[in-house]
Amino acid sequence: MTARFIVEADGGSRGNPGPAGYGALVRDAETGRVLAERAASVGRATNNVAEYGGLVAGLQAALDLDASADVEVRMDSKLVVEQMSGRWQIKHPDMRQLAMQARAIAGRLGSVRYTWVPRAQNGAADALANSAMDGKPIHRDLAAEPSVTETDVQPEEPRTVVTTVTHLLRHGQTEHTPERRYSGRNDLPLSLTGRAEAEAAAARVAGLGIGAIVASPLRRTRETAEIVAGVLGLPVEFDDDLIELDFGDLEGLTGAEALQAHPLAVRRFMSDLTVAAPGGESIADVSARVARARRGVLDRFAGQSVLLVSHVTPIKLMLAAGLGAGDDVVHRVYLQAASLCTVAWSSDGRTSVRLVNDTAHLR
């Protein structure tokens, strides 16, 4: 009978590029038992290169177990899944080389297919990747270890689950907001309407039990956060990782103006998360730093309610992580100025999105 394996793979970078690592594991498809685990650093690299590293390591582990096996690869990277399935082109030279390695290994297995899964369903591989980035490589072949019967297992002390709640507040209006102009790294102040919106938001969040405020340092978010902080009686911490996407040459343009000035660049930017705005950043770039900001908040304020004052793109990426969805959610969610979203993060890996684009306080 042909063996059936599930390979779960992931990778990450603390920077993008930055110190990077991958994680991969092989499960028995019938029982779900983990048969092998791999985690290793790939030096300084991007998220995507690290994810490909996890794919190669997972396929190799499956090949080492049984070359005749049928394998399903599960990853939360839509980019890697689509590229390895042959539907998207691979342009990055490092990724192309790793994809060739993965295809060579896959060709020696019985069959290989690729499945995208939400991030929440890829937690084991993500944990291995984080272990690698923490300087703790793993190479375990559990299939070769003796199985443990139920009577051999000592009961573990129950772990306390800690839930941290993040309230995500978009800044109030500036002069760019009504015309929906690209507004990234500019330092525009809040308009009179924007200040009134920030005051309304402050009154709204006053009853949420917030213990800390962290904000993007740009002027419009700083002013919004300081208005709220004055009501709550809390200091404001600033985190550069919460800054809006750098729109580069598109800064200050409307969508129509941007398309007229940079038609090809805008279409590529809007259709591919890894393509940067001309002279600016990609959504994938922002996703990496927002993930870093999120980890920092959850580490420093575990068990508290925290207000994050940020911008459209970082808040949408927080929502995507809370939903366990792909980053392309940014193109499918609308957030009004001074709107409020809420995501809860539990220490056991569960997340829940509790509120999206709430503007009741502005009416």
C-alpha positions in Angstrom: 0.0 0.0 0.0 1.4 3.4 -1.0 2.3 5.6 1.9 0.6 9.0 2.0 2.4 12.0 3.7 1.4 15.6 4.4 4.3 18.1 4.4 3.7 21.3 6.3 6.2 24.0 5.5 6.8 27.7 6.3 9.5 30.3 6.5 10.0 33.7 7.9 12.3 36.7 8.0 12.8 39.2 10.7 13.3 42.0 8.3 12.6 41.2 4.7 15.3 40.7 4.0 16.7 39.9 7.4 17.7 37.0 9.6 15.6 34.2 8.2 14.7 30.5 8.9 12.4 27.8 7.8 10.4 25.0 9.4 8.9 21.9 7.9 7.4 18.6 9.1 6.1 15.4 7.7 2.9 13.8 8.9 1.3 10.4 8.2 -1.8 11.3 6.3 -3.8 8.5 7.9 -3.0 9.1 11.5 -1.7 12.6 11.6 1.4 11.5 13.5 4.5 13.7 13.0 7.2 11.6 11.4 9.9 14.2 10.9 10.7 17.8 11.8 13.2 20.2 10.2 14.1 23.8 11.2 17.2 25.7 10.1 18.5 29.2 9.5 19.0 30.4 5.9 21.1 33.4 6.8 19.9 36.8 5.6 17.0 36.3 3.2 13.4 37.3 2.4 10.3 35.6 3.7 9.7 34.0 0.3 13.2 32.5 0.0 12.8 31.2 3.6 9.4 29.6 2.6 11.0 27.9 -0.3 13.7 26.6 2.0 11.0 25.0 4.1 9.5 23.4 1.1 12.8 21.9 0.0 13.5 20.6 3.5 10.0 19.1 3.9 10.1 17.3 0.5 13.6 15.9 1.3 12.4 14.6 4.6 9.4 12.9 2.9 11.8 11.4 0.3 14.1 10.1 3.1 11.1 8.4 4.7 9.7 6.7 1.6 10.5 7.6 -2.0 7.3 5.9 -3.3 5.0 8.1 -1.1 2.2 10.3 -2.4 2.7 13.7 -0.8 0.4 16.7 -0.2 2.3 19.9 0.6 0.4 22.4 2.7 1.7 26.0 3.0 0.1 29.3 3.9 2.2 31.1 1.2 -0.1 31.5 -1.8 2.9 32.7 -3.8 4.8 29.4 -3.4 1.8 27.2 -3.9 0.8 29.0 -7.1 4.4 29.0 -8.4 5.0 25.4 -7.7 1.7 24.5 -9.2 2.8 26.1 -12.4 0.2 28.9 -12.4 2.5 31.8 -11.6 6.0 32.6 -12.9 9.1 32.6 -10.7 11.2 35.7 -11.3 13.4 36.0 -8.3 16.7 34.1 -9.0 17.1 32.6 -5.5 13.5 31.4 -5.5 13.9 30.0 -9.0 16.9 27.9 -7.9 15.1 26.6 -4.8 12.0 25.8 -6.9 14.2 23.7 -9.2 15.6 21.8 -6.2 12.0 21.2 -4.9 10.9 20.0 -8.4 13.9 17.7 -8.6 13.0 16.1 -5.2 9.3 15.9 -6.0 10.1 14.1 -9.3 11.7 11.3 -7.2 8.5 10.9 -5.0 5.4 9.0 -6.0 3.3 12.2 -6.5 3.3 15.7 -5.1 0.5 18.2 -5.0 0.3 21.7 -3.4 -2.5 23.1 -1.2 -2.8 26.6 0.2 -4.0 26.6 3.8 -4.8 29.6 6.1 -2.0 30.7 8.4 -3.8 29.5 11.5 -3.7 25.9 10.1 0.1 26.1 9.6 1.0 26.8 13.2 3.4 23.8 13.6 5.6 24.7 10.7 5.5 28.4 11.7 6.7 27.4 15.2 9.6 25.5 13.7 10.5 28.5 11.5 10.5 30.7 14.6 12.7 28.2 16.4 15.2 28.5 13.6 15.1 32.3 13.6 15.7 32.1 17.4 18.9 30.2 16.7 17.5 26.7 17.6 17.8 24.4 14.6 15.8 21.1 14.7 16.4 17.9 12.8 14.3 15.1 14.2 13.1 11.9 12.7 10.3 10.8 15.0 9.4 7.9 12.7 12.6 6.2 13.9 11.9 6.9 17.6 10.0 4.3 19.7 6.3 5.1 19.9 5.0 6.0 23.4 1.9 4.3 24.8 -0.6 6.2 26.8 0.5 4.6 30.0 4.1 5.8 29.5 3.0 9.5 29.3 3.0 11.5 32.5 0.1 14.0 32.7 1.2 17.6 32.0 0.3 20.5 34.2 -2.5 22.4 32.4 -1.1 25.5 30.7 -2.7 28.9 31.4 -4.0 30.5 28.3 -3.4 34.2 28.1 -5.4 36.4 25.7 -4.1 39.7 24.5 -6.6 42.1 22.8 -5.5 44.6 20.2 -7.8 47.5 19.3 -6.7 48.8 16.0 -7.5 52.5 15.4 -6.9 54.1 12.0 -5.9 57.8 12.2 -8.4 60.6 11.6 -8.7 62.4 8.3 -6.1 64.6 6.6 -6.5 66.7 3.5 -5.7 63.6 1.4 -8.4 61.4 2.9 -11.6 62.8 1.2 -10.0 62.5 -2.2 -8.6 59.0 -1.5 -5.1 60.0 -2.5 -2.2 57.6 -1.9 -0.9 58.7 1.6 2.1 56.8 2.8 5.2 58.5 4.4 4.0 62.1 4.2 3.8 64.1 7.4 0.4 65.7 6.9 -1.4 66.8 10.1 -5.0 65.9 10.9 -7.6 68.2 9.4 -10.2 69.8 11.6 -12.5 66.9 10.8 -9.7 64.4 11.6 -9.2 66.0 15.0 -12.9 65.7 15.8 -12.8 62.1 14.7 -9.9 61.4 17.0 -11.7 63.0 19.9 -14.8 60.8 19.1 -12.6 57.7 19.0 -11.0 58.7 22.3 -14.4 58.8 23.9 -15.2 55.4 22.4 -12.2 53.5 23.6 -12.2 55.1 27.1 -14.3 52.2 28.3 -12.3 49.4 26.8 -9.8 48.9 29.6 -6.8 49.8 27.5 -3.5 49.5 29.3 -1.1 50.7 26.6 -1.0 52.7 23.4 1.4 52.0 20.6 1.4 54.1 17.4 3.1 54.8 14.1 5.3 57.9 14.5 3.9 59.7 11.4 2.2 63.0 12.3 -1.4 62.0 11.5 -1.1 58.8 13.7 0.9 60.6 16.4 -1.7 63.4 16.7 -4.5 60.8 16.8 -2.8 58.8 19.5 -1.9 61.8 21.6 -5.6 62.9 21.6 -6.7 59.5 22.8 -3.8 59.3 25.3 -4.9 62.6 26.8 -8.3 61.1 27.5 -7.0 57.7 28.8 -4.1 59.2 30.8 -1.6 56.9 29.2 1.8 57.5 27.5 2.2 56.7 23.8 4.9 54.4 22.5 6.0 54.7 18.9 6.9 51.8 16.6 8.3 52.4 13.1 7.0 49.0 12.0 3.4 50.4 12.2 4.1 53.0 9.6 2.0 53.0 6.4 3.3 51.4 3.2 5.8 53.6 1.3 3.9 54.5 -1.9 7.0 56.0 -3.4 6.2 57.8 -6.7 2.5 57.3 -6.2 2.5 59.5 -3.0 -0.3 62.2 -3.1 -1.8 60.9 -6.4 -5.4 59.6 -6.8 -5.9 56.2 -8.2 -6.7 57.6 -11.6 -3.7 59.9 -11.6 -1.4 57.0 -10.5 -2.7 54.8 -13.4 -2.2 57.6 -15.9 1.4 58.3 -14.7 2.6 54.8 -14.0 0.1 52.4 -15.8 2.2 49.2 -15.8 3.8 49.7 -12.4 0.4 50.3 -10.7 -1.2 47.3 -12.3 1.7 45.1 -11.2 1.7 46.6 -7.7 -2.0 46.0 -7.3 -1.9 42.4 -8.6 1.2 41.0 -6.9 1.9 41.3 -3.2 5.7 41.0 -3.7 5.9 43.9 -6.3 6.8 47.3 -4.8 5.1 50.5 -5.6 7.4 52.4 -7.9 10.1 53.9 -5.7 8.4 52.4 -2.6 7.5 49.2 -0.8 5.5 46.1 -1.5 2.7 44.7 0.6 4.9 41.7 1.4 7.5 44.2 2.8 4.9 45.8 5.1 3.6 42.4 6.1 7.0 41.4 7.4 7.4 44.4 9.6 3.8 44.4 10.8 4.3 40.7 11.9 7.4 41.9 13.9 5.4 44.7 15.5 2.6 42.2 16.4 5.1 39.8 18.0 6.6 42.6 20.0 3.2 43.8 21.3 2.1 40.3 22.2 5.4 39.7 24.1 5.4 43.0 26.0 1.7 43.3 26.8 0.6 39.7 27.2 -2.8 39.5 28.8 -3.6 43.2 28.3 -5.8 45.3 26.0 -3.6 47.4 23.8 -4.5 50.3 21.4 -2.5 50.3 18.2 -2.9 53.6 16.2 -1.8 53.0 12.7 -2.8 53.2 9.0 -4.9 51.3 6.4 -2.3 48.7 5.2 -0.9 47.7 8.6 -4.3 47.4 10.1 -5.6 45.2 7.2 -2.5 43.0 7.6 -3.2 42.6 11.3 -6.8 41.5 10.4 -5.4 39.1 7.8 -3.2 37.5 10.5 -6.1 37.3 12.9 -8.3 35.6 10.3 -5.5 33.2 9.3 -6.0 34.5 5.7 -3.6 35.5 3.0 -2.2 39.1 2.8 -4.3 39.7 -0.3 -7.1 40.5 2.2 -5.8 44.0 2.0 -7.5 44.4 -1.4 -10.9 43.2 0.0 -11.4 45.2 3.2 -12.4 48.9 3.4 -11.4 50.9 6.5 -12.8 54.4 7.1 -10.7 57.1 8.8 -10.9 56.8 12.6 -12.5 53.4 12.3 -11.9 50.7 15.0 -11.1 47.0 14.6 -10.4 44.5 17.3 -8.4 41.2 17.2 -7.8 38.9 20.2 -4.7 36.7 20.3 -4.5 33.7 22.6 -1.2 32.2 23.7 -2.4 28.7 22.5 -2.4 30.0 18.9 -6.1 30.8 18.6 -7.2 34.2 17.2 -10.5 35.9 16.8 -11.4 39.0 14.9 -14.1 40.7 16.9 -14.7 44.0 15.2 -14.0 45.4 11.7 -14.4 49.1 10.5 -16.6 50.1 13.3 -17.5 53.8 13.0 -20.4 54.0 15.4 -18.6 56.7 17.4 -18.4 59.0 14.3 -22.2 59.2 13.8 
